[in-house]
């Protein structure tokens, strides 16, 4: 069964238990008892290592996480609401500028399928689109030239 630190005995209630050098005077009790008596308080776990930067050039960010530990199920993640905002479980930082990204001009992807006719009978229009994503313009590169939408007359 899970164990909880009793805050009235443990000198730290919302700090990391791993920071304690001597755990011999910390008493524990069953979490079920703690829930019934409201004795266990949630606390934040240790931070994970920083993630890799989101890009290899230009502006990017990295992040790290920590879990809320406490008497309730870790699946709910709502026990740390009493001690801090939910966002306190994640931290973001800008990465140092690695290098200037090369300028990459945008290129058009394939045309999509034509839409259904916009008229019930007689003459109407059908439309299709394409995206500027082969590749996406980067580093101040020129966007795709031309139209992203094609409209054609059609018998409906």
PASEBA-1860 file (N, C-alpha, C; in nm, 3 decimals):
! residues 156
1> XXXXXXXX> 0.084/-0.119/0.000/0.000/0.000/0.000/0.089/0.125/0.000 ~ 0.041/0.230/-0.065/0.114/0.356/-0.070/0.127/0.415/0.070 ~ 0.235/0.488/0.092/0.255/0.552/0.223/0.257/0.703/0.203 ~ 0.214/0.775/0.303/0.214/0.921/0.299/0.290/0.975/0.419 ~ 0.357/1.085/0.399/0.426/1.149/0.510/0.324/1.231/0.588 ~ 0.328/1.220/0.718/0.237/1.297/0.802/0.294/1.438/0.818 ~ 0.225/1.540/0.768/0.280/1.675/0.773/0.299/1.729/0.913 ~ 0.223/1.681/1.011/0.241/1.733/1.146/0.367/1.677/1.211
9> XXXXXXXX> 0.430/1.577/1.149/0.555/1.523/1.201/0.671/1.561/1.110 ~ 0.647/1.554/0.979/0.753/1.586/0.883/0.769/1.738/0.876 ~ 0.891/1.791/0.889/0.911/1.935/0.887/0.884/1.998/0.752 ~ 0.877/1.919/0.647/0.845/1.975/0.516/0.720/1.909/0.464 ~ 0.624/1.988/0.421/0.502/1.929/0.369/0.491/1.942/0.219 ~ 0.544/2.046/0.162/0.531/2.067/0.018/0.665/2.073/-0.052 ~ 0.768/2.023/0.009/0.900/2.020/-0.053/0.934/1.876/-0.086 ~ 1.034/1.858/-0.166/1.071/1.725/-0.209/1.124/1.642/-0.093
17> XXXXXXXX> 1.070/1.523/-0.078/1.116/1.435/0.029/1.258/1.389/0.005 ~ 1.299/1.387/-0.122/1.435/1.342/-0.152/1.540/1.440/-0.101 ~ 1.498/1.560/-0.065/1.593/1.658/-0.014/1.628/1.632/0.132 ~ 1.553/1.546/0.197/1.584/1.516/0.336/1.707/1.427/0.344 ~ 1.796/1.461/0.432/1.914/1.377/0.452/1.885/1.262/0.547 ~ 1.797/1.285/0.642/1.771/1.183/0.743/1.621/1.158/0.750 ~ 1.577/1.042/0.703/1.435/1.009/0.704/1.394/0.927/0.826 ~ 1.483/0.910/0.920/1.454/0.822/1.034/1.343/0.876/1.124
25> XXXXXXXX> 1.327/1.008/1.132/1.223/1.061/1.221/1.093/1.094/1.147 ~ 1.083/1.052/1.021/0.960/1.075/0.946/0.870/0.954/0.964 ~ 0.751/0.978/1.016/0.657/0.869/1.036/0.561/0.862/0.918 ~ 0.516/0.743/0.887/0.422/0.726/0.776/0.295/0.660/0.826 ~ 0.191/0.672/0.745/0.066/0.605/0.775/0.000/0.569/0.644 ~ -0.096/0.480/0.647/-0.164/0.439/0.525/-0.232/0.559/0.460 ~ -0.228/0.563/0.327/-0.292/0.673/0.256/-0.443/0.676/0.277 ~ -0.503/0.561/0.293/-0.647/0.558/0.318/-0.678/0.633/0.447
33> XXXXXXXX> -0.601/0.608/0.552/-0.620/0.681/0.678/-0.594/0.828/0.658 ~ -0.492/0.860/0.581/-0.457/1.000/0.560/-0.568/1.074/0.488 ~ -0.630/1.010/0.390/-0.740/1.074/0.319/-0.856/1.100/0.413 ~ -0.885/1.003/0.496/-0.996/1.019/0.590/-0.969/1.130/0.690 ~ -0.844/1.149/0.727/-0.810/1.250/0.827/-0.753/1.377/0.766 ~ -0.740/1.380/0.632/-0.685/1.496/0.562/-0.546/1.531/0.613 ~ -0.460/1.432/0.629/-0.326/1.456/0.682/-0.220/1.467/0.573 ~ -0.238/1.401/0.460/-0.135/1.404/0.356/-0.154/1.525/0.266
41> XXXXXXXX> -0.049/1.598/0.244/-0.054/1.712/0.155/0.025/1.678/0.030 ~ -0.019/1.723/-0.086/0.053/1.694/-0.210/0.184/1.772/-0.218 ~ 0.274/1.723/-0.297/0.402/1.792/-0.320/0.450/1.759/-0.460 ~ 0.533/1.848/-0.514/0.588/1.829/-0.648/0.709/1.737/-0.641 ~ 0.719/1.646/-0.739/0.834/1.557/-0.750/0.951/1.629/-0.814 ~ 1.056/1.555/-0.841/1.177/1.612/-0.901/1.153/1.645/-1.048 ~ 1.226/1.744/-1.097/1.218/1.782/-1.238/1.286/1.675/-1.324 ~ 1.231/1.653/-1.443/1.298/1.566/-1.540/1.415/1.644/-1.600
49> XXXXXXXX> 1.495/1.578/-1.679/1.601/1.647/-1.753/1.535/1.736/-1.859 ~ 1.606/1.839/-1.902/1.555/1.926/-2.008/1.542/1.847/-2.137 ~ 1.437/1.873/-2.213/1.420/1.810/-2.344/1.519/1.872/-2.443 ~ 1.529/1.811/-2.559/1.611/1.869/-2.665/1.541/1.996/-2.714 ~ 1.617/2.086/-2.773/1.559/2.207/-2.829/1.468/2.169/-2.946 ~ 1.363/2.248/-2.967/1.264/2.215/-3.070/1.314/2.242/-3.211 ~ 1.424/2.311/-3.228/1.479/2.336/-3.361/1.631/2.338/-3.352 ~ 1.695/2.311/-3.464/1.842/2.310/-3.466/1.899/2.444/-3.510
57> XXXXXXXX> 1.812/2.534/-3.552/1.859/2.669/-3.586/1.749/2.767/-3.553 ~ 1.786/2.894/-3.539/1.688/2.996/-3.508/1.638/2.987/-3.365 ~ 1.522/3.042/-3.341/1.463/3.046/-3.207/1.394/2.913/-3.179 ~ 1.418/2.858/-3.062/1.350/2.735/-3.022/1.339/2.733/-2.870 ~ 1.274/2.630/-2.819/1.258/2.618/-2.675/1.277/2.473/-2.632 ~ 1.296/2.458/-2.503/1.305/2.325/-2.443/1.217/2.326/-2.319 ~ 1.186/2.207/-2.269/1.097/2.200/-2.154/1.134/2.083/-2.065 ~ 1.082/2.090/-1.944/1.099/1.980/-1.849/0.972/1.971/-1.765
65> XXXXXXXX> 0.954/1.857/-1.701/0.830/1.829/-1.629/0.859/1.776/-1.489 ~ 0.758/1.784/-1.404/0.761/1.718/-1.275/0.619/1.674/-1.243 ~ 0.609/1.571/-1.164/0.479/1.513/-1.132/0.431/1.561/-0.996 ~ 0.301/1.563/-0.983/0.238/1.594/-0.855/0.230/1.464/-0.776 ~ 0.286/1.462/-0.659/0.282/1.344/-0.573/0.195/1.375/-0.452 ~ 0.117/1.281/-0.412/0.031/1.306/-0.298/-0.056/1.187/-0.266 ~ -0.157/1.212/-0.187/-0.242/1.105/-0.137/-0.338/1.052/-0.241 ~ -0.378/1.133/-0.337/-0.477/1.089/-0.435/-0.409/1.013/-0.548
73> XXXXXXXX> -0.491/0.955/-0.633/-0.440/0.878/-0.747/-0.357/0.968/-0.837 ~ -0.242/0.920/-0.880/-0.158/1.001/-0.969/-0.224/1.018/-1.105 ~ -0.325/0.937/-1.137/-0.394/0.950/-1.265/-0.476/1.078/-1.273 ~ -0.525/1.130/-1.160/-0.609/1.249/-1.163/-0.528/1.377/-1.174 ~ -0.408/1.382/-1.125/-0.318/1.498/-1.132/-0.380/1.625/-1.075 ~ -0.481/1.614/-0.992/-0.545/1.735/-0.941/-0.508/1.766/-0.797 ~ -0.422/1.689/-0.736/-0.393/1.711/-0.595/-0.302/1.830/-0.570 ~ -0.223/1.872/-0.667/-0.133/1.985/-0.644/-0.203/2.119/-0.663
81> XXXXXXXX> -0.331/2.117/-0.696/-0.405/2.242/-0.713/-0.406/2.324/-0.585 ~ -0.398/2.258/-0.471/-0.398/2.330/-0.344/-0.267/2.403/-0.318 ~ -0.158/2.357/-0.380/-0.029/2.419/-0.350/0.024/2.506/-0.463 ~ -0.028/2.490/-0.585/0.021/2.570/-0.697/-0.069/2.550/-0.818 ~ -0.043/2.629/-0.921/-0.115/2.613/-1.046/-0.070/2.486/-1.117 ~ -0.156/2.432/-1.201/-0.121/2.310/-1.276/-0.001/2.332/-1.367 ~ 0.017/2.456/-1.415/0.129/2.486/-1.504/0.263/2.470/-1.434 ~ 0.264/2.469/-1.303/0.390/2.455/-1.230/0.451/2.316/-1.248
89> XXXXXXXX> 0.379/2.225/-1.312/0.433/2.094/-1.342/0.515/2.092/-1.469 ~ 0.519/2.204/-1.541/0.598/2.214/-1.663/0.672/2.347/-1.663 ~ 0.794/2.345/-1.712/0.874/2.467/-1.720/0.933/2.476/-1.860 ~ 0.927/2.594/-1.921/0.982/2.616/-2.055/1.091/2.721/-2.049 ~ 1.191/2.703/-2.133/1.300/2.800/-2.146/1.337/2.812/-2.293 ~ 1.375/2.932/-2.333/1.428/2.951/-2.468/1.564/2.884/-2.478 ~ 1.591/2.826/-2.593/1.723/2.769/-2.619/1.813/2.879/-2.672 ~ 1.942/2.869/-2.646/2.032/2.967/-2.705/2.025/2.957/-2.857
97> XXXXXXXX> 2.039/3.069/-2.925/2.035/3.071/-3.071/2.151/2.987/-3.123 ~ 2.118/2.875/-3.189/2.221/2.785/-3.238/2.297/2.846/-3.356 ~ 2.224/2.884/-3.456/2.279/2.947/-3.575/2.162/3.005/-3.652 ~ 2.192/3.090/-3.746/2.087/3.147/-3.829/2.038/3.040/-3.925 ~ 1.908/3.025/-3.936/1.853/2.925/-4.026/1.872/2.969/-4.171 ~ 1.900/2.875/-4.260/1.912/2.911/-4.402/1.774/2.950/-4.456 ~ 1.775/3.035/-4.556/1.649/3.074/-4.620/1.604/2.963/-4.713 ~ 1.485/2.915/-4.690/1.429/2.810/-4.774/1.299/2.861/-4.833
105> XXXXXXXX> 1.293/2.865/-4.966/1.173/2.910/-5.036/1.064/2.804/-5.024 ~ 0.940/2.848/-5.016/0.828/2.756/-5.008/0.799/2.689/-5.140 ~ 0.740/2.573/-5.133/0.700/2.499/-5.253/0.559/2.443/-5.234 ~ 0.485/2.438/-5.343/0.347/2.390/-5.335/0.340/2.240/-5.320 ~ 0.246/2.195/-5.237/0.213/2.053/-5.227/0.114/2.017/-5.336 ~ 0.069/1.893/-5.336/-0.027/1.845/-5.437/-0.163/1.912/-5.418 ~ -0.235/1.925/-5.528/-0.372/1.975/-5.520/-0.459/1.873/-5.448 ~ -0.553/1.920/-5.368/-0.651/1.831/-5.305/-0.760/1.794/-5.403
113> XXXXXXXX> -0.854/1.715/-5.358/-0.969/1.674/-5.440/-1.062/1.794/-5.460 ~ -1.135/1.793/-5.572/-1.234/1.897/-5.596/-1.352/1.879/-5.501 ~ -1.410/1.991/-5.459/-1.529/1.987/-5.374/-1.650/1.946/-5.456 ~ -1.761/1.921/-5.389/-1.886/1.897/-5.460/-1.930/2.028/-5.524 ~ -2.014/2.017/-5.623/-2.062/2.135/-5.694/-2.144/2.222/-5.600 ~ -2.129/2.354/-5.612/-2.200/2.445/-5.523/-2.341/2.479/-5.572 ~ -2.386/2.411/-5.675/-2.521/2.432/-5.726/-2.593/2.297/-5.730 ~ -2.725/2.299/-5.714/-2.800/2.174/-5.714/-2.817/2.121/-5.857
121> XXXXXXXX> -2.850/2.209/-5.951/-2.859/2.167/-6.091/-2.817/2.282/-6.180 ~ -2.775/2.249/-6.301/-2.729/2.351/-6.393/-2.580/2.374/-6.378 ~ -2.538/2.498/-6.397/-2.396/2.533/-6.388/-2.362/2.571/-6.245 ~ -2.241/2.533/-6.204/-2.194/2.566/-6.071/-2.042/2.568/-6.068 ~ -1.986/2.567/-5.952/-1.841/2.570/-5.936/-1.795/2.459/-5.843 ~ -1.677/2.413/-5.871/-1.609/2.319/-5.782/-1.474/2.380/-5.747 ~ -1.428/2.354/-5.627/-1.307/2.418/-5.577/-1.212/2.313/-5.520 ~ -1.082/2.341/-5.530/-0.982/2.258/-5.464/-0.869/2.348/-5.415
129> XXXXXXXX> -0.795/2.300/-5.317/-0.687/2.381/-5.258/-0.557/2.302/-5.254 ~ -0.451/2.375/-5.234/-0.319/2.315/-5.211/-0.250/2.396/-5.103 ~ -0.154/2.333/-5.037/-0.083/2.398/-4.927/0.061/2.428/-4.967 ~ 0.112/2.535/-4.912/0.253/2.571/-4.932/0.334/2.499/-4.824 ~ 0.359/2.370/-4.848/0.424/2.289/-4.745/0.527/2.189/-4.798 ~ 0.571/2.206/-4.922/0.669/2.113/-4.981/0.788/2.188/-5.040 ~ 0.869/2.251/-4.961/0.867/2.267/-4.816/0.795/2.394/-4.772 ~ 0.776/2.405/-4.641/0.725/2.527/-4.580/0.837/2.631/-4.587
137> XXXXXXXX> 0.806/2.757/-4.622/0.913/2.858/-4.623/0.974/2.873/-4.484 ~ 1.106/2.883/-4.479/1.176/2.893/-4.351/1.285/2.999/-4.358 ~ 1.318/3.053/-4.243/1.430/3.146/-4.232/1.416/3.270/-4.318 ~ 1.293/3.316/-4.339/1.272/3.434/-4.423/1.268/3.401/-4.571 ~ 1.258/3.272/-4.605/1.249/3.231/-4.746/1.121/3.280/-4.810 ~ 1.122/3.287/-4.942/1.009/3.338/-5.019/0.890/3.243/-5.006 ~ 0.770/3.297/-4.980/0.652/3.211/-4.977/0.618/3.161/-5.118 ~ 0.531/3.063/-5.125/0.490/3.009/-5.255/0.428/3.118/-5.341
145> XXXXXXXX> 0.455/3.113/-5.469/0.400/3.209/-5.564/0.277/3.147/-5.629 ~ 0.177/3.228/-5.657/0.055/3.179/-5.721/-0.057/3.160/-5.620 ~ -0.167/3.103/-5.668/-0.287/3.087/-5.587/-0.290/2.952/-5.517 ~ -0.352/2.952/-5.400/-0.367/2.826/-5.327/-0.502/2.762/-5.351 ~ -0.591/2.831/-5.425/-0.725/2.781/-5.453/-0.750/2.781/-5.603 ~ -0.813/2.676/-5.652/-0.850/2.667/-5.793/-1.001/2.651/-5.799 ~ -1.066/2.734/-5.880/-1.210/2.732/-5.895/-1.241/2.702/-6.041 ~ -1.324/2.602/-6.068/-1.359/2.566/-6.206/-1.511/2.563/-6.220
153> XXXX> -1.558/2.603/-6.339/-1.700/2.591/-6.371/-1.730/2.446/-6.400 ~ -1.851/2.405/-6.364/-1.885/2.265/-6.381/-2.035/2.251/-6.402 ~ -2.073/2.147/-6.474/-2.215/2.111/-6.485/-2.252/2.030/-6.362 ~ -2.360/2.068/-6.299/-2.398/1.999/-6.176/-2.522/1.916/-6.195
END
